[in-house]
Amino acid sequence: MGFLKRKGFSLFLLVFLSLLPVSSVAAFSGSGAGTEGDPYIITTADQLNEVRNDLNAHYRLGADIDLDVSPYNEGQGWISIGDTVDPFIGTFDGNWHIIRNLFTTGGNYDYIGLFGVLGDPQDLADPFLVKNLLLEDVDVGSPYFSGGLAGLTFEGTVENCGVIGSVSGFTHVGGLIGAVSSQTTIRRCFMKGSVSGSFTVGGLVGNAEYAASILNSYALADVGAGNSDCGGLLGYGTEMSVGNCYAAGLVTAPSFVGGLVGRNGDGLVVAGSYYDEDVAGVSDNGWGIPRSTSEMKTRSTFSGWDFDVVWAIGPGVNDGYPYLQWEENFAGADGGGGCSTGVPAPLFGFLLVPLALLRRKA
């Protein structure tokens, strides 16, 4: 009997183990190996959703993605990739493609956007990278840490990324990222649309701290906070820097409000950055240089800016405000449906529509 019992247990154990997954990482259904030299290629909404199965791999978009399909447009909508326990620490190359119709209410979760959390605060030696991506027709809302691209970031880089749409929340709300920390670098990024919340709300970033930097970026957004710390570009900054950036949009809050930055916690450095004082509707708080609308649409205003490689400006484009040169060639790589190098396409015209057309309806 003892042998039979042992044999029966062994058979049970064998069957049980056979039901367990062989690996904790689910297979990616698309092409590629997930390495730097052979990244996973994403061409469908379901494959984009599979990024959460391997948070330390290399990914590249191979086509535009529309998230206005089931189950990503139902219930709470899109579930953000990565959280504070398991953040995304890989590489995501948009490859000049567009992700459209990102919708999420966040449900019962915080840290909301396409990504929830980028970068691991426990392992800053392994930085993330997100680049060359446009999020279009975004509708993101969550109580805490809301952003079109990400809710929260640690130690990594976001470059050549844009968000068009609306982002809302309670606190730490940003059009691109809700909060950035621990040496996160944001460069050559933009947000166009509307951003709203109660505390710590910014057109591009809600809160930034601890050696974070925002460089060569802008926000054409109406930004509002029900309480405090509200800025056209950045809501609250401490021990971080802003360089060669601008904001143009209506900014409203009862206290700690600014056309560029809402409030300086301590150690904030702002250089070569401007805001449209005619549009912002707020008094100068010393963070950012106020200029009239006509001056904001004049190249000579932006002293020291790189208009050879980074920036461009011209009437009829971006409502006359400066724009990033990479926007001209968006989706030009790999036949992504945009335009050939140096030739504006219909998409480009939409990217740079006047701010008034993007304001949230009352």
MOLIN-V485400 format. One record per pair of residues at least 12 apart in sequence whose ideal C-beta (glycine too) atoms are under 7 Angstrom apart, sorted by the first residue. I is the first residue (numbers start at 1). J is the second residue. D is the distance in whole Angstrom. If there is no record, write none. Layout:
BEGIN
i=[I	I]
j=[J	J]
d=[D	D]
END
This chain:
BEGIN
i=[25	25	26	26	28	28	28	29	29	30	30	30	34	34	34	35	36	39	39	39	39	40	40	40	41	41	42	42	42	42	43	43	45	45	45	45	45	48	51	52	55	55	55	55	55	55	56	56	57	58	58	59	59	59	59	60	60	61	61	61	63	64	64	64	64	64	65	66	66	67	67	67	67	67	68	68	73	73	76	76	76	76	77	77	77	78	78	78	80	80	80	80	80	80	80	80	81	81	81	82	82	82	82	83	83	83	84	84	87	87	87	87	88	88	88	89	89	89	89	90	91	92	93	93	94	94	94	94	95	95	95	96	96	96	96	96	96	96	97	97	98	98	98	99	99	99	100	100	101	102	102	102	102	103	104	105	105	106	106	106	110	110	110	110	110	111	111	111	112	112	112	112	112	113	113	113	113	113	113	113	114	114	114	115	115	116	117	117	118	118	118	118	119	119	119	119	119	120	121	121	124	124	124	127	127	127	128	129	129	130	130	130	131	131	131	132	133	134	134	135	135	135	136	137	137	138	138	138	138	138	139	139	140	141	141	142	143	143	144	144	144	144	145	145	145	146	146	146	146	146	147	147	147	147	147	148	148	148	148	148	148	149	149	149	149	150	151	152	152	153	153	153	153	154	154	154	155	155	155	156	157	158	158	159	159	160	160	161	161	162	162	163	163	163	164	164	164	165	166	166	166	167	168	168	169	170	170	171	171	171	171	172	172	172	173	173	173	173	173	174	174	174	174	174	175	175	175	175	175	175	175	176	176	176	176	177	178	179	179	180	180	180	181	181	181	182	183	183	183	184	185	186	186	186	186	186	187	187	187	188	188	188	188	188	189	189	190	190	190	190	191	191	191	191	192	192	192	192	193	193	194	194	194	194	195	195	196	197	198	198	198	199	199	199	199	200	200	200	201	201	201	201	201	202	202	202	202	202	202	203	203	203	203	203	203	203	204	204	204	204	205	206	207	207	208	208	208	209	209	209	210	210	211	211	212	213	213	214	214	214	215	215	216	216	216	217	218	218	218	218	219	219	219	219	220	220	220	220	221	222	222	222	223	223	224	224	225	227	227	228	228	228	228	229	229	229	230	230	230	230	231	231	231	231	231	232	232	232	232	232	232	232	233	233	233	233	234	235	236	236	236	237	237	237	237	238	238	238	238	238	239	239	240	241	242	242	242	243	243	243	244	244	244	245	246	246	246	246	246	247	247	247	248	248	248	248	248	248	249	249	250	250	250	251	251	251	257	258	258	258	258	259	259	259	259	259	259	260	260	260	260	261	261	264	270	270	272	272	272	273	273	274	274	274	274	274	274	275	275	276	276	276	277	277	277	278	278	279	296	297	297	299	302	309	310	310	311	311	312	317	318	319	319	323	327	327	327	328	328	328	329	330	330	330	331]
j=[53	54	50	53	40	50	54	47	50	42	43	47	54	57	58	58	58	58	59	60	93	57	58	59	60	62	59	60	61	62	62	63	65	66	67	69	72	65	81	81	82	86	87	88	89	90	89	90	90	90	91	90	91	92	93	93	95	94	95	97	97	97	98	100	336	337	99	100	101	99	100	101	102	103	100	101	101	103	104	105	106	107	103	104	105	102	103	104	104	111	112	113	114	115	116	151	114	115	116	115	116	117	118	111	116	117	111	117	117	118	119	120	115	118	128	119	120	126	128	128	129	130	131	132	131	132	133	134	132	333	334	132	330	331	332	333	336	338	331	336	134	136	331	114	133	135	136	137	137	114	135	138	140	139	140	141	142	141	142	143	142	143	144	145	151	145	151	152	140	142	145	146	151	140	146	147	148	149	150	151	135	149	150	149	150	151	151	152	130	150	153	156	153	154	155	156	184	154	154	182	154	155	182	155	156	157	156	156	157	149	158	161	159	160	161	160	161	162	330	148	149	163	164	164	165	163	164	165	166	167	165	166	167	168	169	169	169	170	169	170	171	172	172	178	179	167	168	169	173	178	167	174	176	177	178	163	165	167	175	176	191	161	163	176	177	177	178	178	179	177	180	181	184	181	182	184	182	183	184	184	185	186	189	187	188	188	326	176	189	189	190	175	176	191	192	193	358	193	193	194	360	195	196	197	197	197	198	197	198	199	200	200	206	207	195	197	200	201	206	195	202	204	205	206	191	193	195	203	204	219	221	189	191	204	205	205	206	206	207	205	208	212	209	210	212	210	210	211	212	212	213	205	213	214	215	217	215	216	217	216	217	310	324	326	204	217	217	218	219	324	203	204	219	221	220	221	355	358	221	358	221	222	359	360	221	223	224	225	225	226	227	225	227	228	229	229	235	236	223	225	229	230	235	223	231	233	234	235	262	219	221	223	232	233	247	249	217	219	233	234	234	235	235	236	234	237	240	238	239	240	239	240	239	240	240	240	241	234	242	245	243	244	244	245	310	245	245	246	247	322	232	233	247	249	248	249	321	355	249	249	250	359	249	251	252	253	253	253	254	253	254	255	256	256	262	263	251	253	257	262	251	258	260	261	262	247	249	251	259	260	275	280	245	247	260	261	261	262	262	263	265	261	264	265	268	264	265	266	267	268	266	267	268	269	261	270	273	271	272	273	272	273	305	273	273	274	275	296	322	259	260	275	275	276	279	296	321	355	279	355	279	280	281	280	281	282	282	282	285	287	288	275	277	280	282	288	290	273	275	287	288	287	288	287	287	288	303	304	305	288	289	288	289	291	296	301	302	288	290	291	293	296	290	291	292	292	293	293	321	320	321	313	322	325	324	325	324	325	325	352	352	354	355	352	348	351	352	342	344	348	341	347	348	351	347]
d=[6	5	7	4	5	6	7	6	6	6	6	5	6	4	6	6	5	4	6	4	7	6	7	5	6	4	6	7	5	6	5	4	6	7	6	6	6	5	5	5	6	6	7	5	6	6	5	5	5	6	4	7	7	5	7	4	5	5	5	4	6	5	5	7	7	6	5	5	6	7	7	5	5	7	7	4	7	6	6	5	7	4	4	4	6	6	6	4	7	6	5	6	7	6	3	7	7	5	6	5	5	5	7	6	5	5	7	6	4	6	6	5	5	5	6	6	5	5	5	7	5	5	6	6	7	4	3	7	6	6	6	5	6	5	6	4	5	7	6	5	5	5	6	7	7	5	5	5	5	6	6	5	7	5	6	5	7	7	3	7	6	6	4	5	7	5	3	5	6	4	7	5	5	6	7	4	6	5	4	5	6	6	7	7	4	5	6	5	7	5	4	6	5	3	5	4	7	6	5	6	7	4	6	5	4	7	4	6	5	7	5	6	5	5	7	5	5	5	6	5	6	5	5	7	5	6	7	3	7	7	6	6	5	4	6	5	6	4	7	6	6	6	5	4	6	6	7	4	5	5	6	5	6	4	4	3	6	5	6	6	7	6	6	5	6	5	5	6	5	6	5	7	4	6	4	7	5	5	7	6	5	5	6	5	6	5	5	7	5	6	5	6	5	5	5	6	7	5	5	5	5	5	5	6	5	6	5	6	6	4	5	5	4	5	6	4	7	5	5	7	5	6	4	4	3	7	5	5	5	6	5	6	5	5	6	5	5	6	4	6	5	5	5	5	6	5	7	5	7	5	5	7	7	5	7	6	4	6	7	5	6	7	5	6	7	5	6	5	7	6	6	5	5	5	5	6	7	5	6	5	6	5	6	4	5	5	5	6	6	4	5	6	5	6	6	5	4	5	6	4	7	5	5	7	5	6	4	4	7	3	4	5	5	5	5	6	6	4	5	7	5	5	6	5	6	5	5	5	6	6	6	7	7	6	4	6	5	7	5	6	5	6	5	7	5	5	6	5	7	7	6	5	5	7	5	6	7	5	5	5	5	5	6	5	5	7	4	7	6	6	7	4	4	5	5	5	6	4	5	5	7	5	6	4	4	3	6	5	5	6	5	6	6	4	5	7	5	5	6	5	6	6	6	7	4	7	3	5	6	6	7	4	6	4	7	5	5	5	6	7	5	6	5	4	6	5	6	7	7	6	5	5	7	4	5	6	6	7	6	6	6	7	6	5	7	5	5	6	4	5	7	3	6	4	6	6	6	6	4	6	3	4	6	6	5	6	7	5	7	5	7	6	5	5	7	7	7	5	6	7	5	5	4	6	7	5	4	6	6	4	6	5	6	7	7	6	7	7	5	5	4	4	6	6	7	6	7	7	6	6	6	7	7	7	6]
END
